[in-house]
């Protein structure tokens, strides 16, 4: 593994070899670079791929390509890909050509968050997640858990190299950082702040608004309604059980919505998508360590990880029968209450059955 140098600031000052220099130096003899990320790529991973591709194409003249691991189904994420005119190759079709190397962004090997096989030539891992991966043998590693977004790290590379950032790229990087920080300044480092200040004047504001306010399908509202009707409060925790998720990222949208409830500190959504239970957790308290908590809760049942206030995971289901799903839900509920030191109790519905019936009859 390459030795780590001192973290460069956004002003370009450094005392040792800059990471962007070392990153580019290791690519001088390759024929092309393919970028990979975690399953269901989000704006931070997409923006990071865009930024590194621009860096490589400008500085080295090497061809690059983006991949997607699974679907990109959240409306804003689809809008980002469509409006920025990005082409993402399905990961299962991205066989390595001679002389080609792969770069993983916003994720790490063997975390269970991607479907990349171990036989590809992985040159670099660039990430900011707390969930550790297997980095042995990776020539270039830049993992900074103190950062709010991988896009901020990539922006620092572009600034170190004094590369002009076109409006579309600035928009993608800015939106990637914005979605990761989720409005919480305490999750941002000085490097995140500097990246935002640098990118905002360069971004296409109309394009940014169209991504932020992407149109939503009817299935979105049906899922939100069903999730609200199946939300239960346990002290300062609310759990929402979504029977059938039309797409996996809806679990995160439900959790994002519920965490704003003034009477709770934690929101968890668990929904069935194909043969998996998709989990998303949000916290409204400082130093929540949501990623570590959800990883502890899931344990050997599946995979989980994330950040201080946001986390996600998946649990493979042996069967999608009603009884099997309910059994897994009961175990998950028990583990969540135990991890949050909440006494076992009967959950109180967020919306009472009486109100549901009255609304149906009105």
ZAMARGU-4260 file (C-alpha; in steps of 0.2 Angstrom, whole numbers, plus 5000, padded with zeros to 4 digits):
<rodrens>
0) 5000/5000/5000 | 5007/5017/4996 | 5012/5028/5011 | 5000/5042/5016 | 5005/5060/5014
5) 4999/5075/5024 | 4982/5080/5019 | 4983/5095/5007 | 4971/5110/5010 | 4960/5118/4997
10) 4973/5132/4996 | 4985/5120/4987 | 4998/5122/5001 | 5007/5106/5006 | 5023/5100/5014
15) 5024/5083/5006 | 5020/5075/4990 | 5002/5079/4985 | 4990/5065/4985 | 4983/5070/4968
20) 5001/5070/4961 | 5003/5052/4968 | 4986/5047/4961 | 4990/5053/4944 | 5008/5046/4944
25) 5002/5028/4947 | 4991/5030/4931 | 5004/5036/4919 | 5006/5019/4911 | 4988/5012/4910
30) 4978/5012/4895 | 4961/5017/4903 | 4952/5019/4919 | 4935/5012/4925 | 4926/5019/4940
35) 4916/5008/4952 | 4906/5013/4967 | 4894/5005/4980 | 4877/4997/4975 | 4864/5010/4969
40) 4876/5024/4966 | 4871/5040/4975 | 4876/5058/4970 | 4892/5058/4980 | 4898/5043/4971
45) 4892/5049/4954 | 4900/5066/4957 | 4916/5058/4962 | 4917/5048/4947 | 4914/5063/4936
50) 4928/5073/4945 | 4941/5060/4944 | 4937/5056/4926 | 4940/5075/4922 | 4956/5075/4932
55) 4963/5060/4922 | 4957/5065/4905 | 4964/5083/4907 | 4981/5078/4915 | 4984/5061/4907
60) 4973/5061/4891 | 4967/5043/4896 | 4950/5037/4892 | 4938/5033/4907 | 4921/5025/4910
65) 4908/5025/4924 | 4899/5010/4930 | 4883/5007/4940 | 4881/4993/4953 | 4862/4990/4952
70) 4849/5002/4948 | 4849/5021/4950 | 4831/5023/4956 | 4829/5038/4967 | 4821/5052/4957
75) 4834/5065/4961 | 4849/5053/4957 | 4840/5048/4940 | 4838/5066/4936 | 4856/5070/4940
80) 4862/5056/4928 | 4850/5061/4914 | 4852/5080/4915 | 4871/5079/4916 | 4870/5066/4901
85) 4881/5053/4910 | 4883/5035/4903 | 4885/5022/4916 | 4889/5004/4911 | 4882/4990/4922
90) 4895/4983/4933 | 4892/4965/4927 | 4897/4971/4909 | 4913/4980/4914 | 4926/4967/4910
95) 4944/4974/4911 | 4953/4976/4895 | 4972/4974/4894 | 4981/4988/4903 | 4965/4995/4911
100) 4963/4998/4929 | 4948/5001/4941 | 4946/5015/4954 | 4933/5013/4968 | 4925/5028/4974
105) 4914/5031/4989 | 4916/5013/4995 | 4929/5000/5000 | 4932/4982/4995 | 4924/4968/5004
110) 4911/4979/5014 | 4896/4970/5006 | 4891/4986/4998 | 4895/4982/4980 | 4896/4967/4968
115) 4913/4970/4961 | 4923/4954/4960 | 4940/4952/4967 | 4948/4948/4950 | 4949/4965/4943
120) 4964/4976/4943 | 4960/4988/4957 | 4972/5003/4957 | 4964/5015/4970 | 4951/5017/4983
125) 4945/5035/4987 | 4932/5036/5001 | 4926/5045/5016 | 4915/5031/5025 | 4918/5025/5042
130) 4914/5006/5037 | 4931/4999/5034 | 4935/4988/5020 | 4950/4976/5014 | 4963/4988/5007
135) 4978/4976/5007 | 4987/4976/4991 | 4978/4992/4984 | 4992/5003/4977 | 4984/5020/4981
140) 4972/5023/4995 | 4965/5039/5001 | 4951/5036/5014 | 4947/5051/5025 | 4934/5047/5038
145) 4934/5065/5044 | 4926/5072/5028 | 4908/5074/5025 | 4909/5069/5006 | 4920/5060/4994
150) 4916/5074/4981 | 4925/5086/4993 | 4941/5075/4992 | 4940/5074/4973 | 4937/5093/4972
155) 4953/5096/4982 | 4962/5085/4969 | 4956/5096/4955 | 4961/5112/4964 | 4978/5105/4968
160) 4981/5102/4949 | 4973/5120/4945 | 4961/5112/4933 | 4946/5122/4927 | 4930/5115/4932
165) 4916/5116/4919 | 4898/5120/4925 | 4891/5102/4923 | 4905/5095/4933 | 4904/5109/4947
170) 4885/5105/4948 | 4888/5086/4950 | 4901/5089/4963 | 4891/5102/4973 | 4876/5091/4973
175) 4886/5076/4979 | 4893/5086/4994 | 4876/5094/4997 | 4867/5077/4999 | 4880/5070/5010
180) 4880/5084/5022 | 4861/5085/5023 | 4861/5102/5030 | 4871/5097/5045 | 4886/5109/5046
185) 4894/5099/5061 | 4896/5084/5048 | 4907/5096/5037 | 4926/5098/5039 | 4935/5114/5033
190) 4939/5104/5017 | 4920/5101/5014 | 4917/5120/5017 | 4930/5125/5005 | 4924/5114/4992
195) 4907/5121/4993 | 4913/5139/4992 | 4923/5135/4977 | 4910/5125/4967 | 4895/5136/4970
200) 4899/5150/4959 | 4904/5138/4945 | 4888/5127/4946 | 4873/5128/4934 | 4860/5134/4946
205) 4845/5130/4935 | 4852/5113/4932 | 4855/5111/4951 | 4837/5116/4955 | 4830/5103/4942
210) 4840/5089/4950 | 4834/5094/4968 | 4816/5095/4963 | 4815/5080/4952 | 4797/5074/4947
215) 4791/5059/4957 | 4781/5044/4951 | 4764/5038/4959 | 4773/5023/4967 | 4783/5035/4978
220) 4767/5042/4986 | 4759/5025/4988 | 4775/5019/4997 | 4776/5035/5009 | 4757/5032/5013
225) 4760/5014/5017 | 4775/5017/5027 | 4767/5031/5038 | 4752/5019/5041 | 4765/5006/5047
230) 4776/5017/5058 | 4777/5014/5077 | 4785/5024/5090 | 4796/5016/5104 | 4801/5030/5116
235) 4813/5041/5105 | 4814/5028/5091 | 4802/5027/5076 | 4802/5011/5065 | 4793/5011/5049
240) 4789/4994/5040 | 4787/4995/5022 | 4779/4979/5015 | 4785/4981/4997 | 4798/4994/4991
245) 4796/4998/4973 | 4814/5002/4973 | 4827/5000/4987 | 4831/5019/4989 | 4814/5023/4995
250) 4819/5016/5012 | 4831/5031/5014 | 4817/5043/5008 | 4805/5037/5021 | 4819/5038/5035
255) 4823/5056/5029 | 4805/5061/5030 | 4802/5053/5047 | 4818/5059/5056 | 4810/5077/5056
260) 4796/5071/5068 | 4799/5082/5084 | 4797/5068/5097 | 4810/5056/5091 | 4829/5055/5090
265) 4830/5040/5078 | 4821/5034/5063 | 4823/5017/5054 | 4814/5011/5039 | 4814/4992/5034
270) 4806/4987/5018 | 4806/4971/5007 | 4813/4973/4990 | 4815/4957/4980 | 4822/4944/4992
275) 4830/4957/5004 | 4826/4968/5019 | 4832/4985/5015 | 4837/4996/5030 | 4839/5014/5032
280) 4843/5023/5048 | 4844/5042/5053 | 4848/5051/5069 | 4844/5068/5075 | 4857/5068/5089
285) 4876/5073/5089 | 4889/5059/5089 | 4875/5046/5085 | 4887/5034/5076 | 4873/5028/5066
290) 4884/5017/5055 | 4892/5008/5069 | 4875/5006/5078 | 4866/4998/5063 | 4881/4987/5059
295) 4880/4981/5077 | 4861/4978/5076 | 4862/4969/5059 | 4877/4958/5065 | 4879/4942/5055
300) 4861/4944/5048 | 4868/4954/5034 | 4878/4970/5030 | 4877/4988/5036 | 4887/5004/5038
305) 4887/5022/5036 | 4890/5039/5044 | 4887/5048/5061 | 4869/5052/5057 | 4865/5041/5042
310) 4866/5022/5039 | 4860/5009/5028 | 4860/4990/5026 | 4853/4974/5019 | 4847/4958/5026
315) 4845/4943/5014 | 4828/4934/5018 | 4827/4915/5018 | 4809/4918/5012 | 4797/4932/5008
320) 4782/4924/5016 | 4773/4934/5028 | 4778/4924/5043 | 4797/4924/5038 | 4797/4943/5035
325) 4787/4946/5052 | 4800/4935/5061 | 4814/4945/5054 | 4806/4961/5059 | 4803/4955/5077
330) 4821/4951/5078 | 4827/4967/5071 | 4815/4977/5082 | 4822/4968/5097 | 4840/4972/5092
335) 4836/4990/5089 | 4828/4993/5106 | 4842/4984/5114 | 4856/4994/5105 | 4847/5010/5110
340) 4844/5005/5128 | 4825/5006/5126 | 4814/4995/5137 | 4804/4982/5127 | 4787/4989/5125
345) 4772/4989/5113 | 4774/5002/5099 | 4763/5017/5098 | 4756/5020/5080 | 4762/5036/5072
350) 4744/5037/5064 | 4731/5028/5074 | 4719/5015/5066 | 4704/5026/5070 | 4711/5041/5061
355) 4716/5029/5046 | 4698/5023/5046 | 4690/5040/5047 | 4701/5046/5033 | 4695/5032/5022
360) 4677/5035/5026 | 4678/5054/5023
</rodrens>
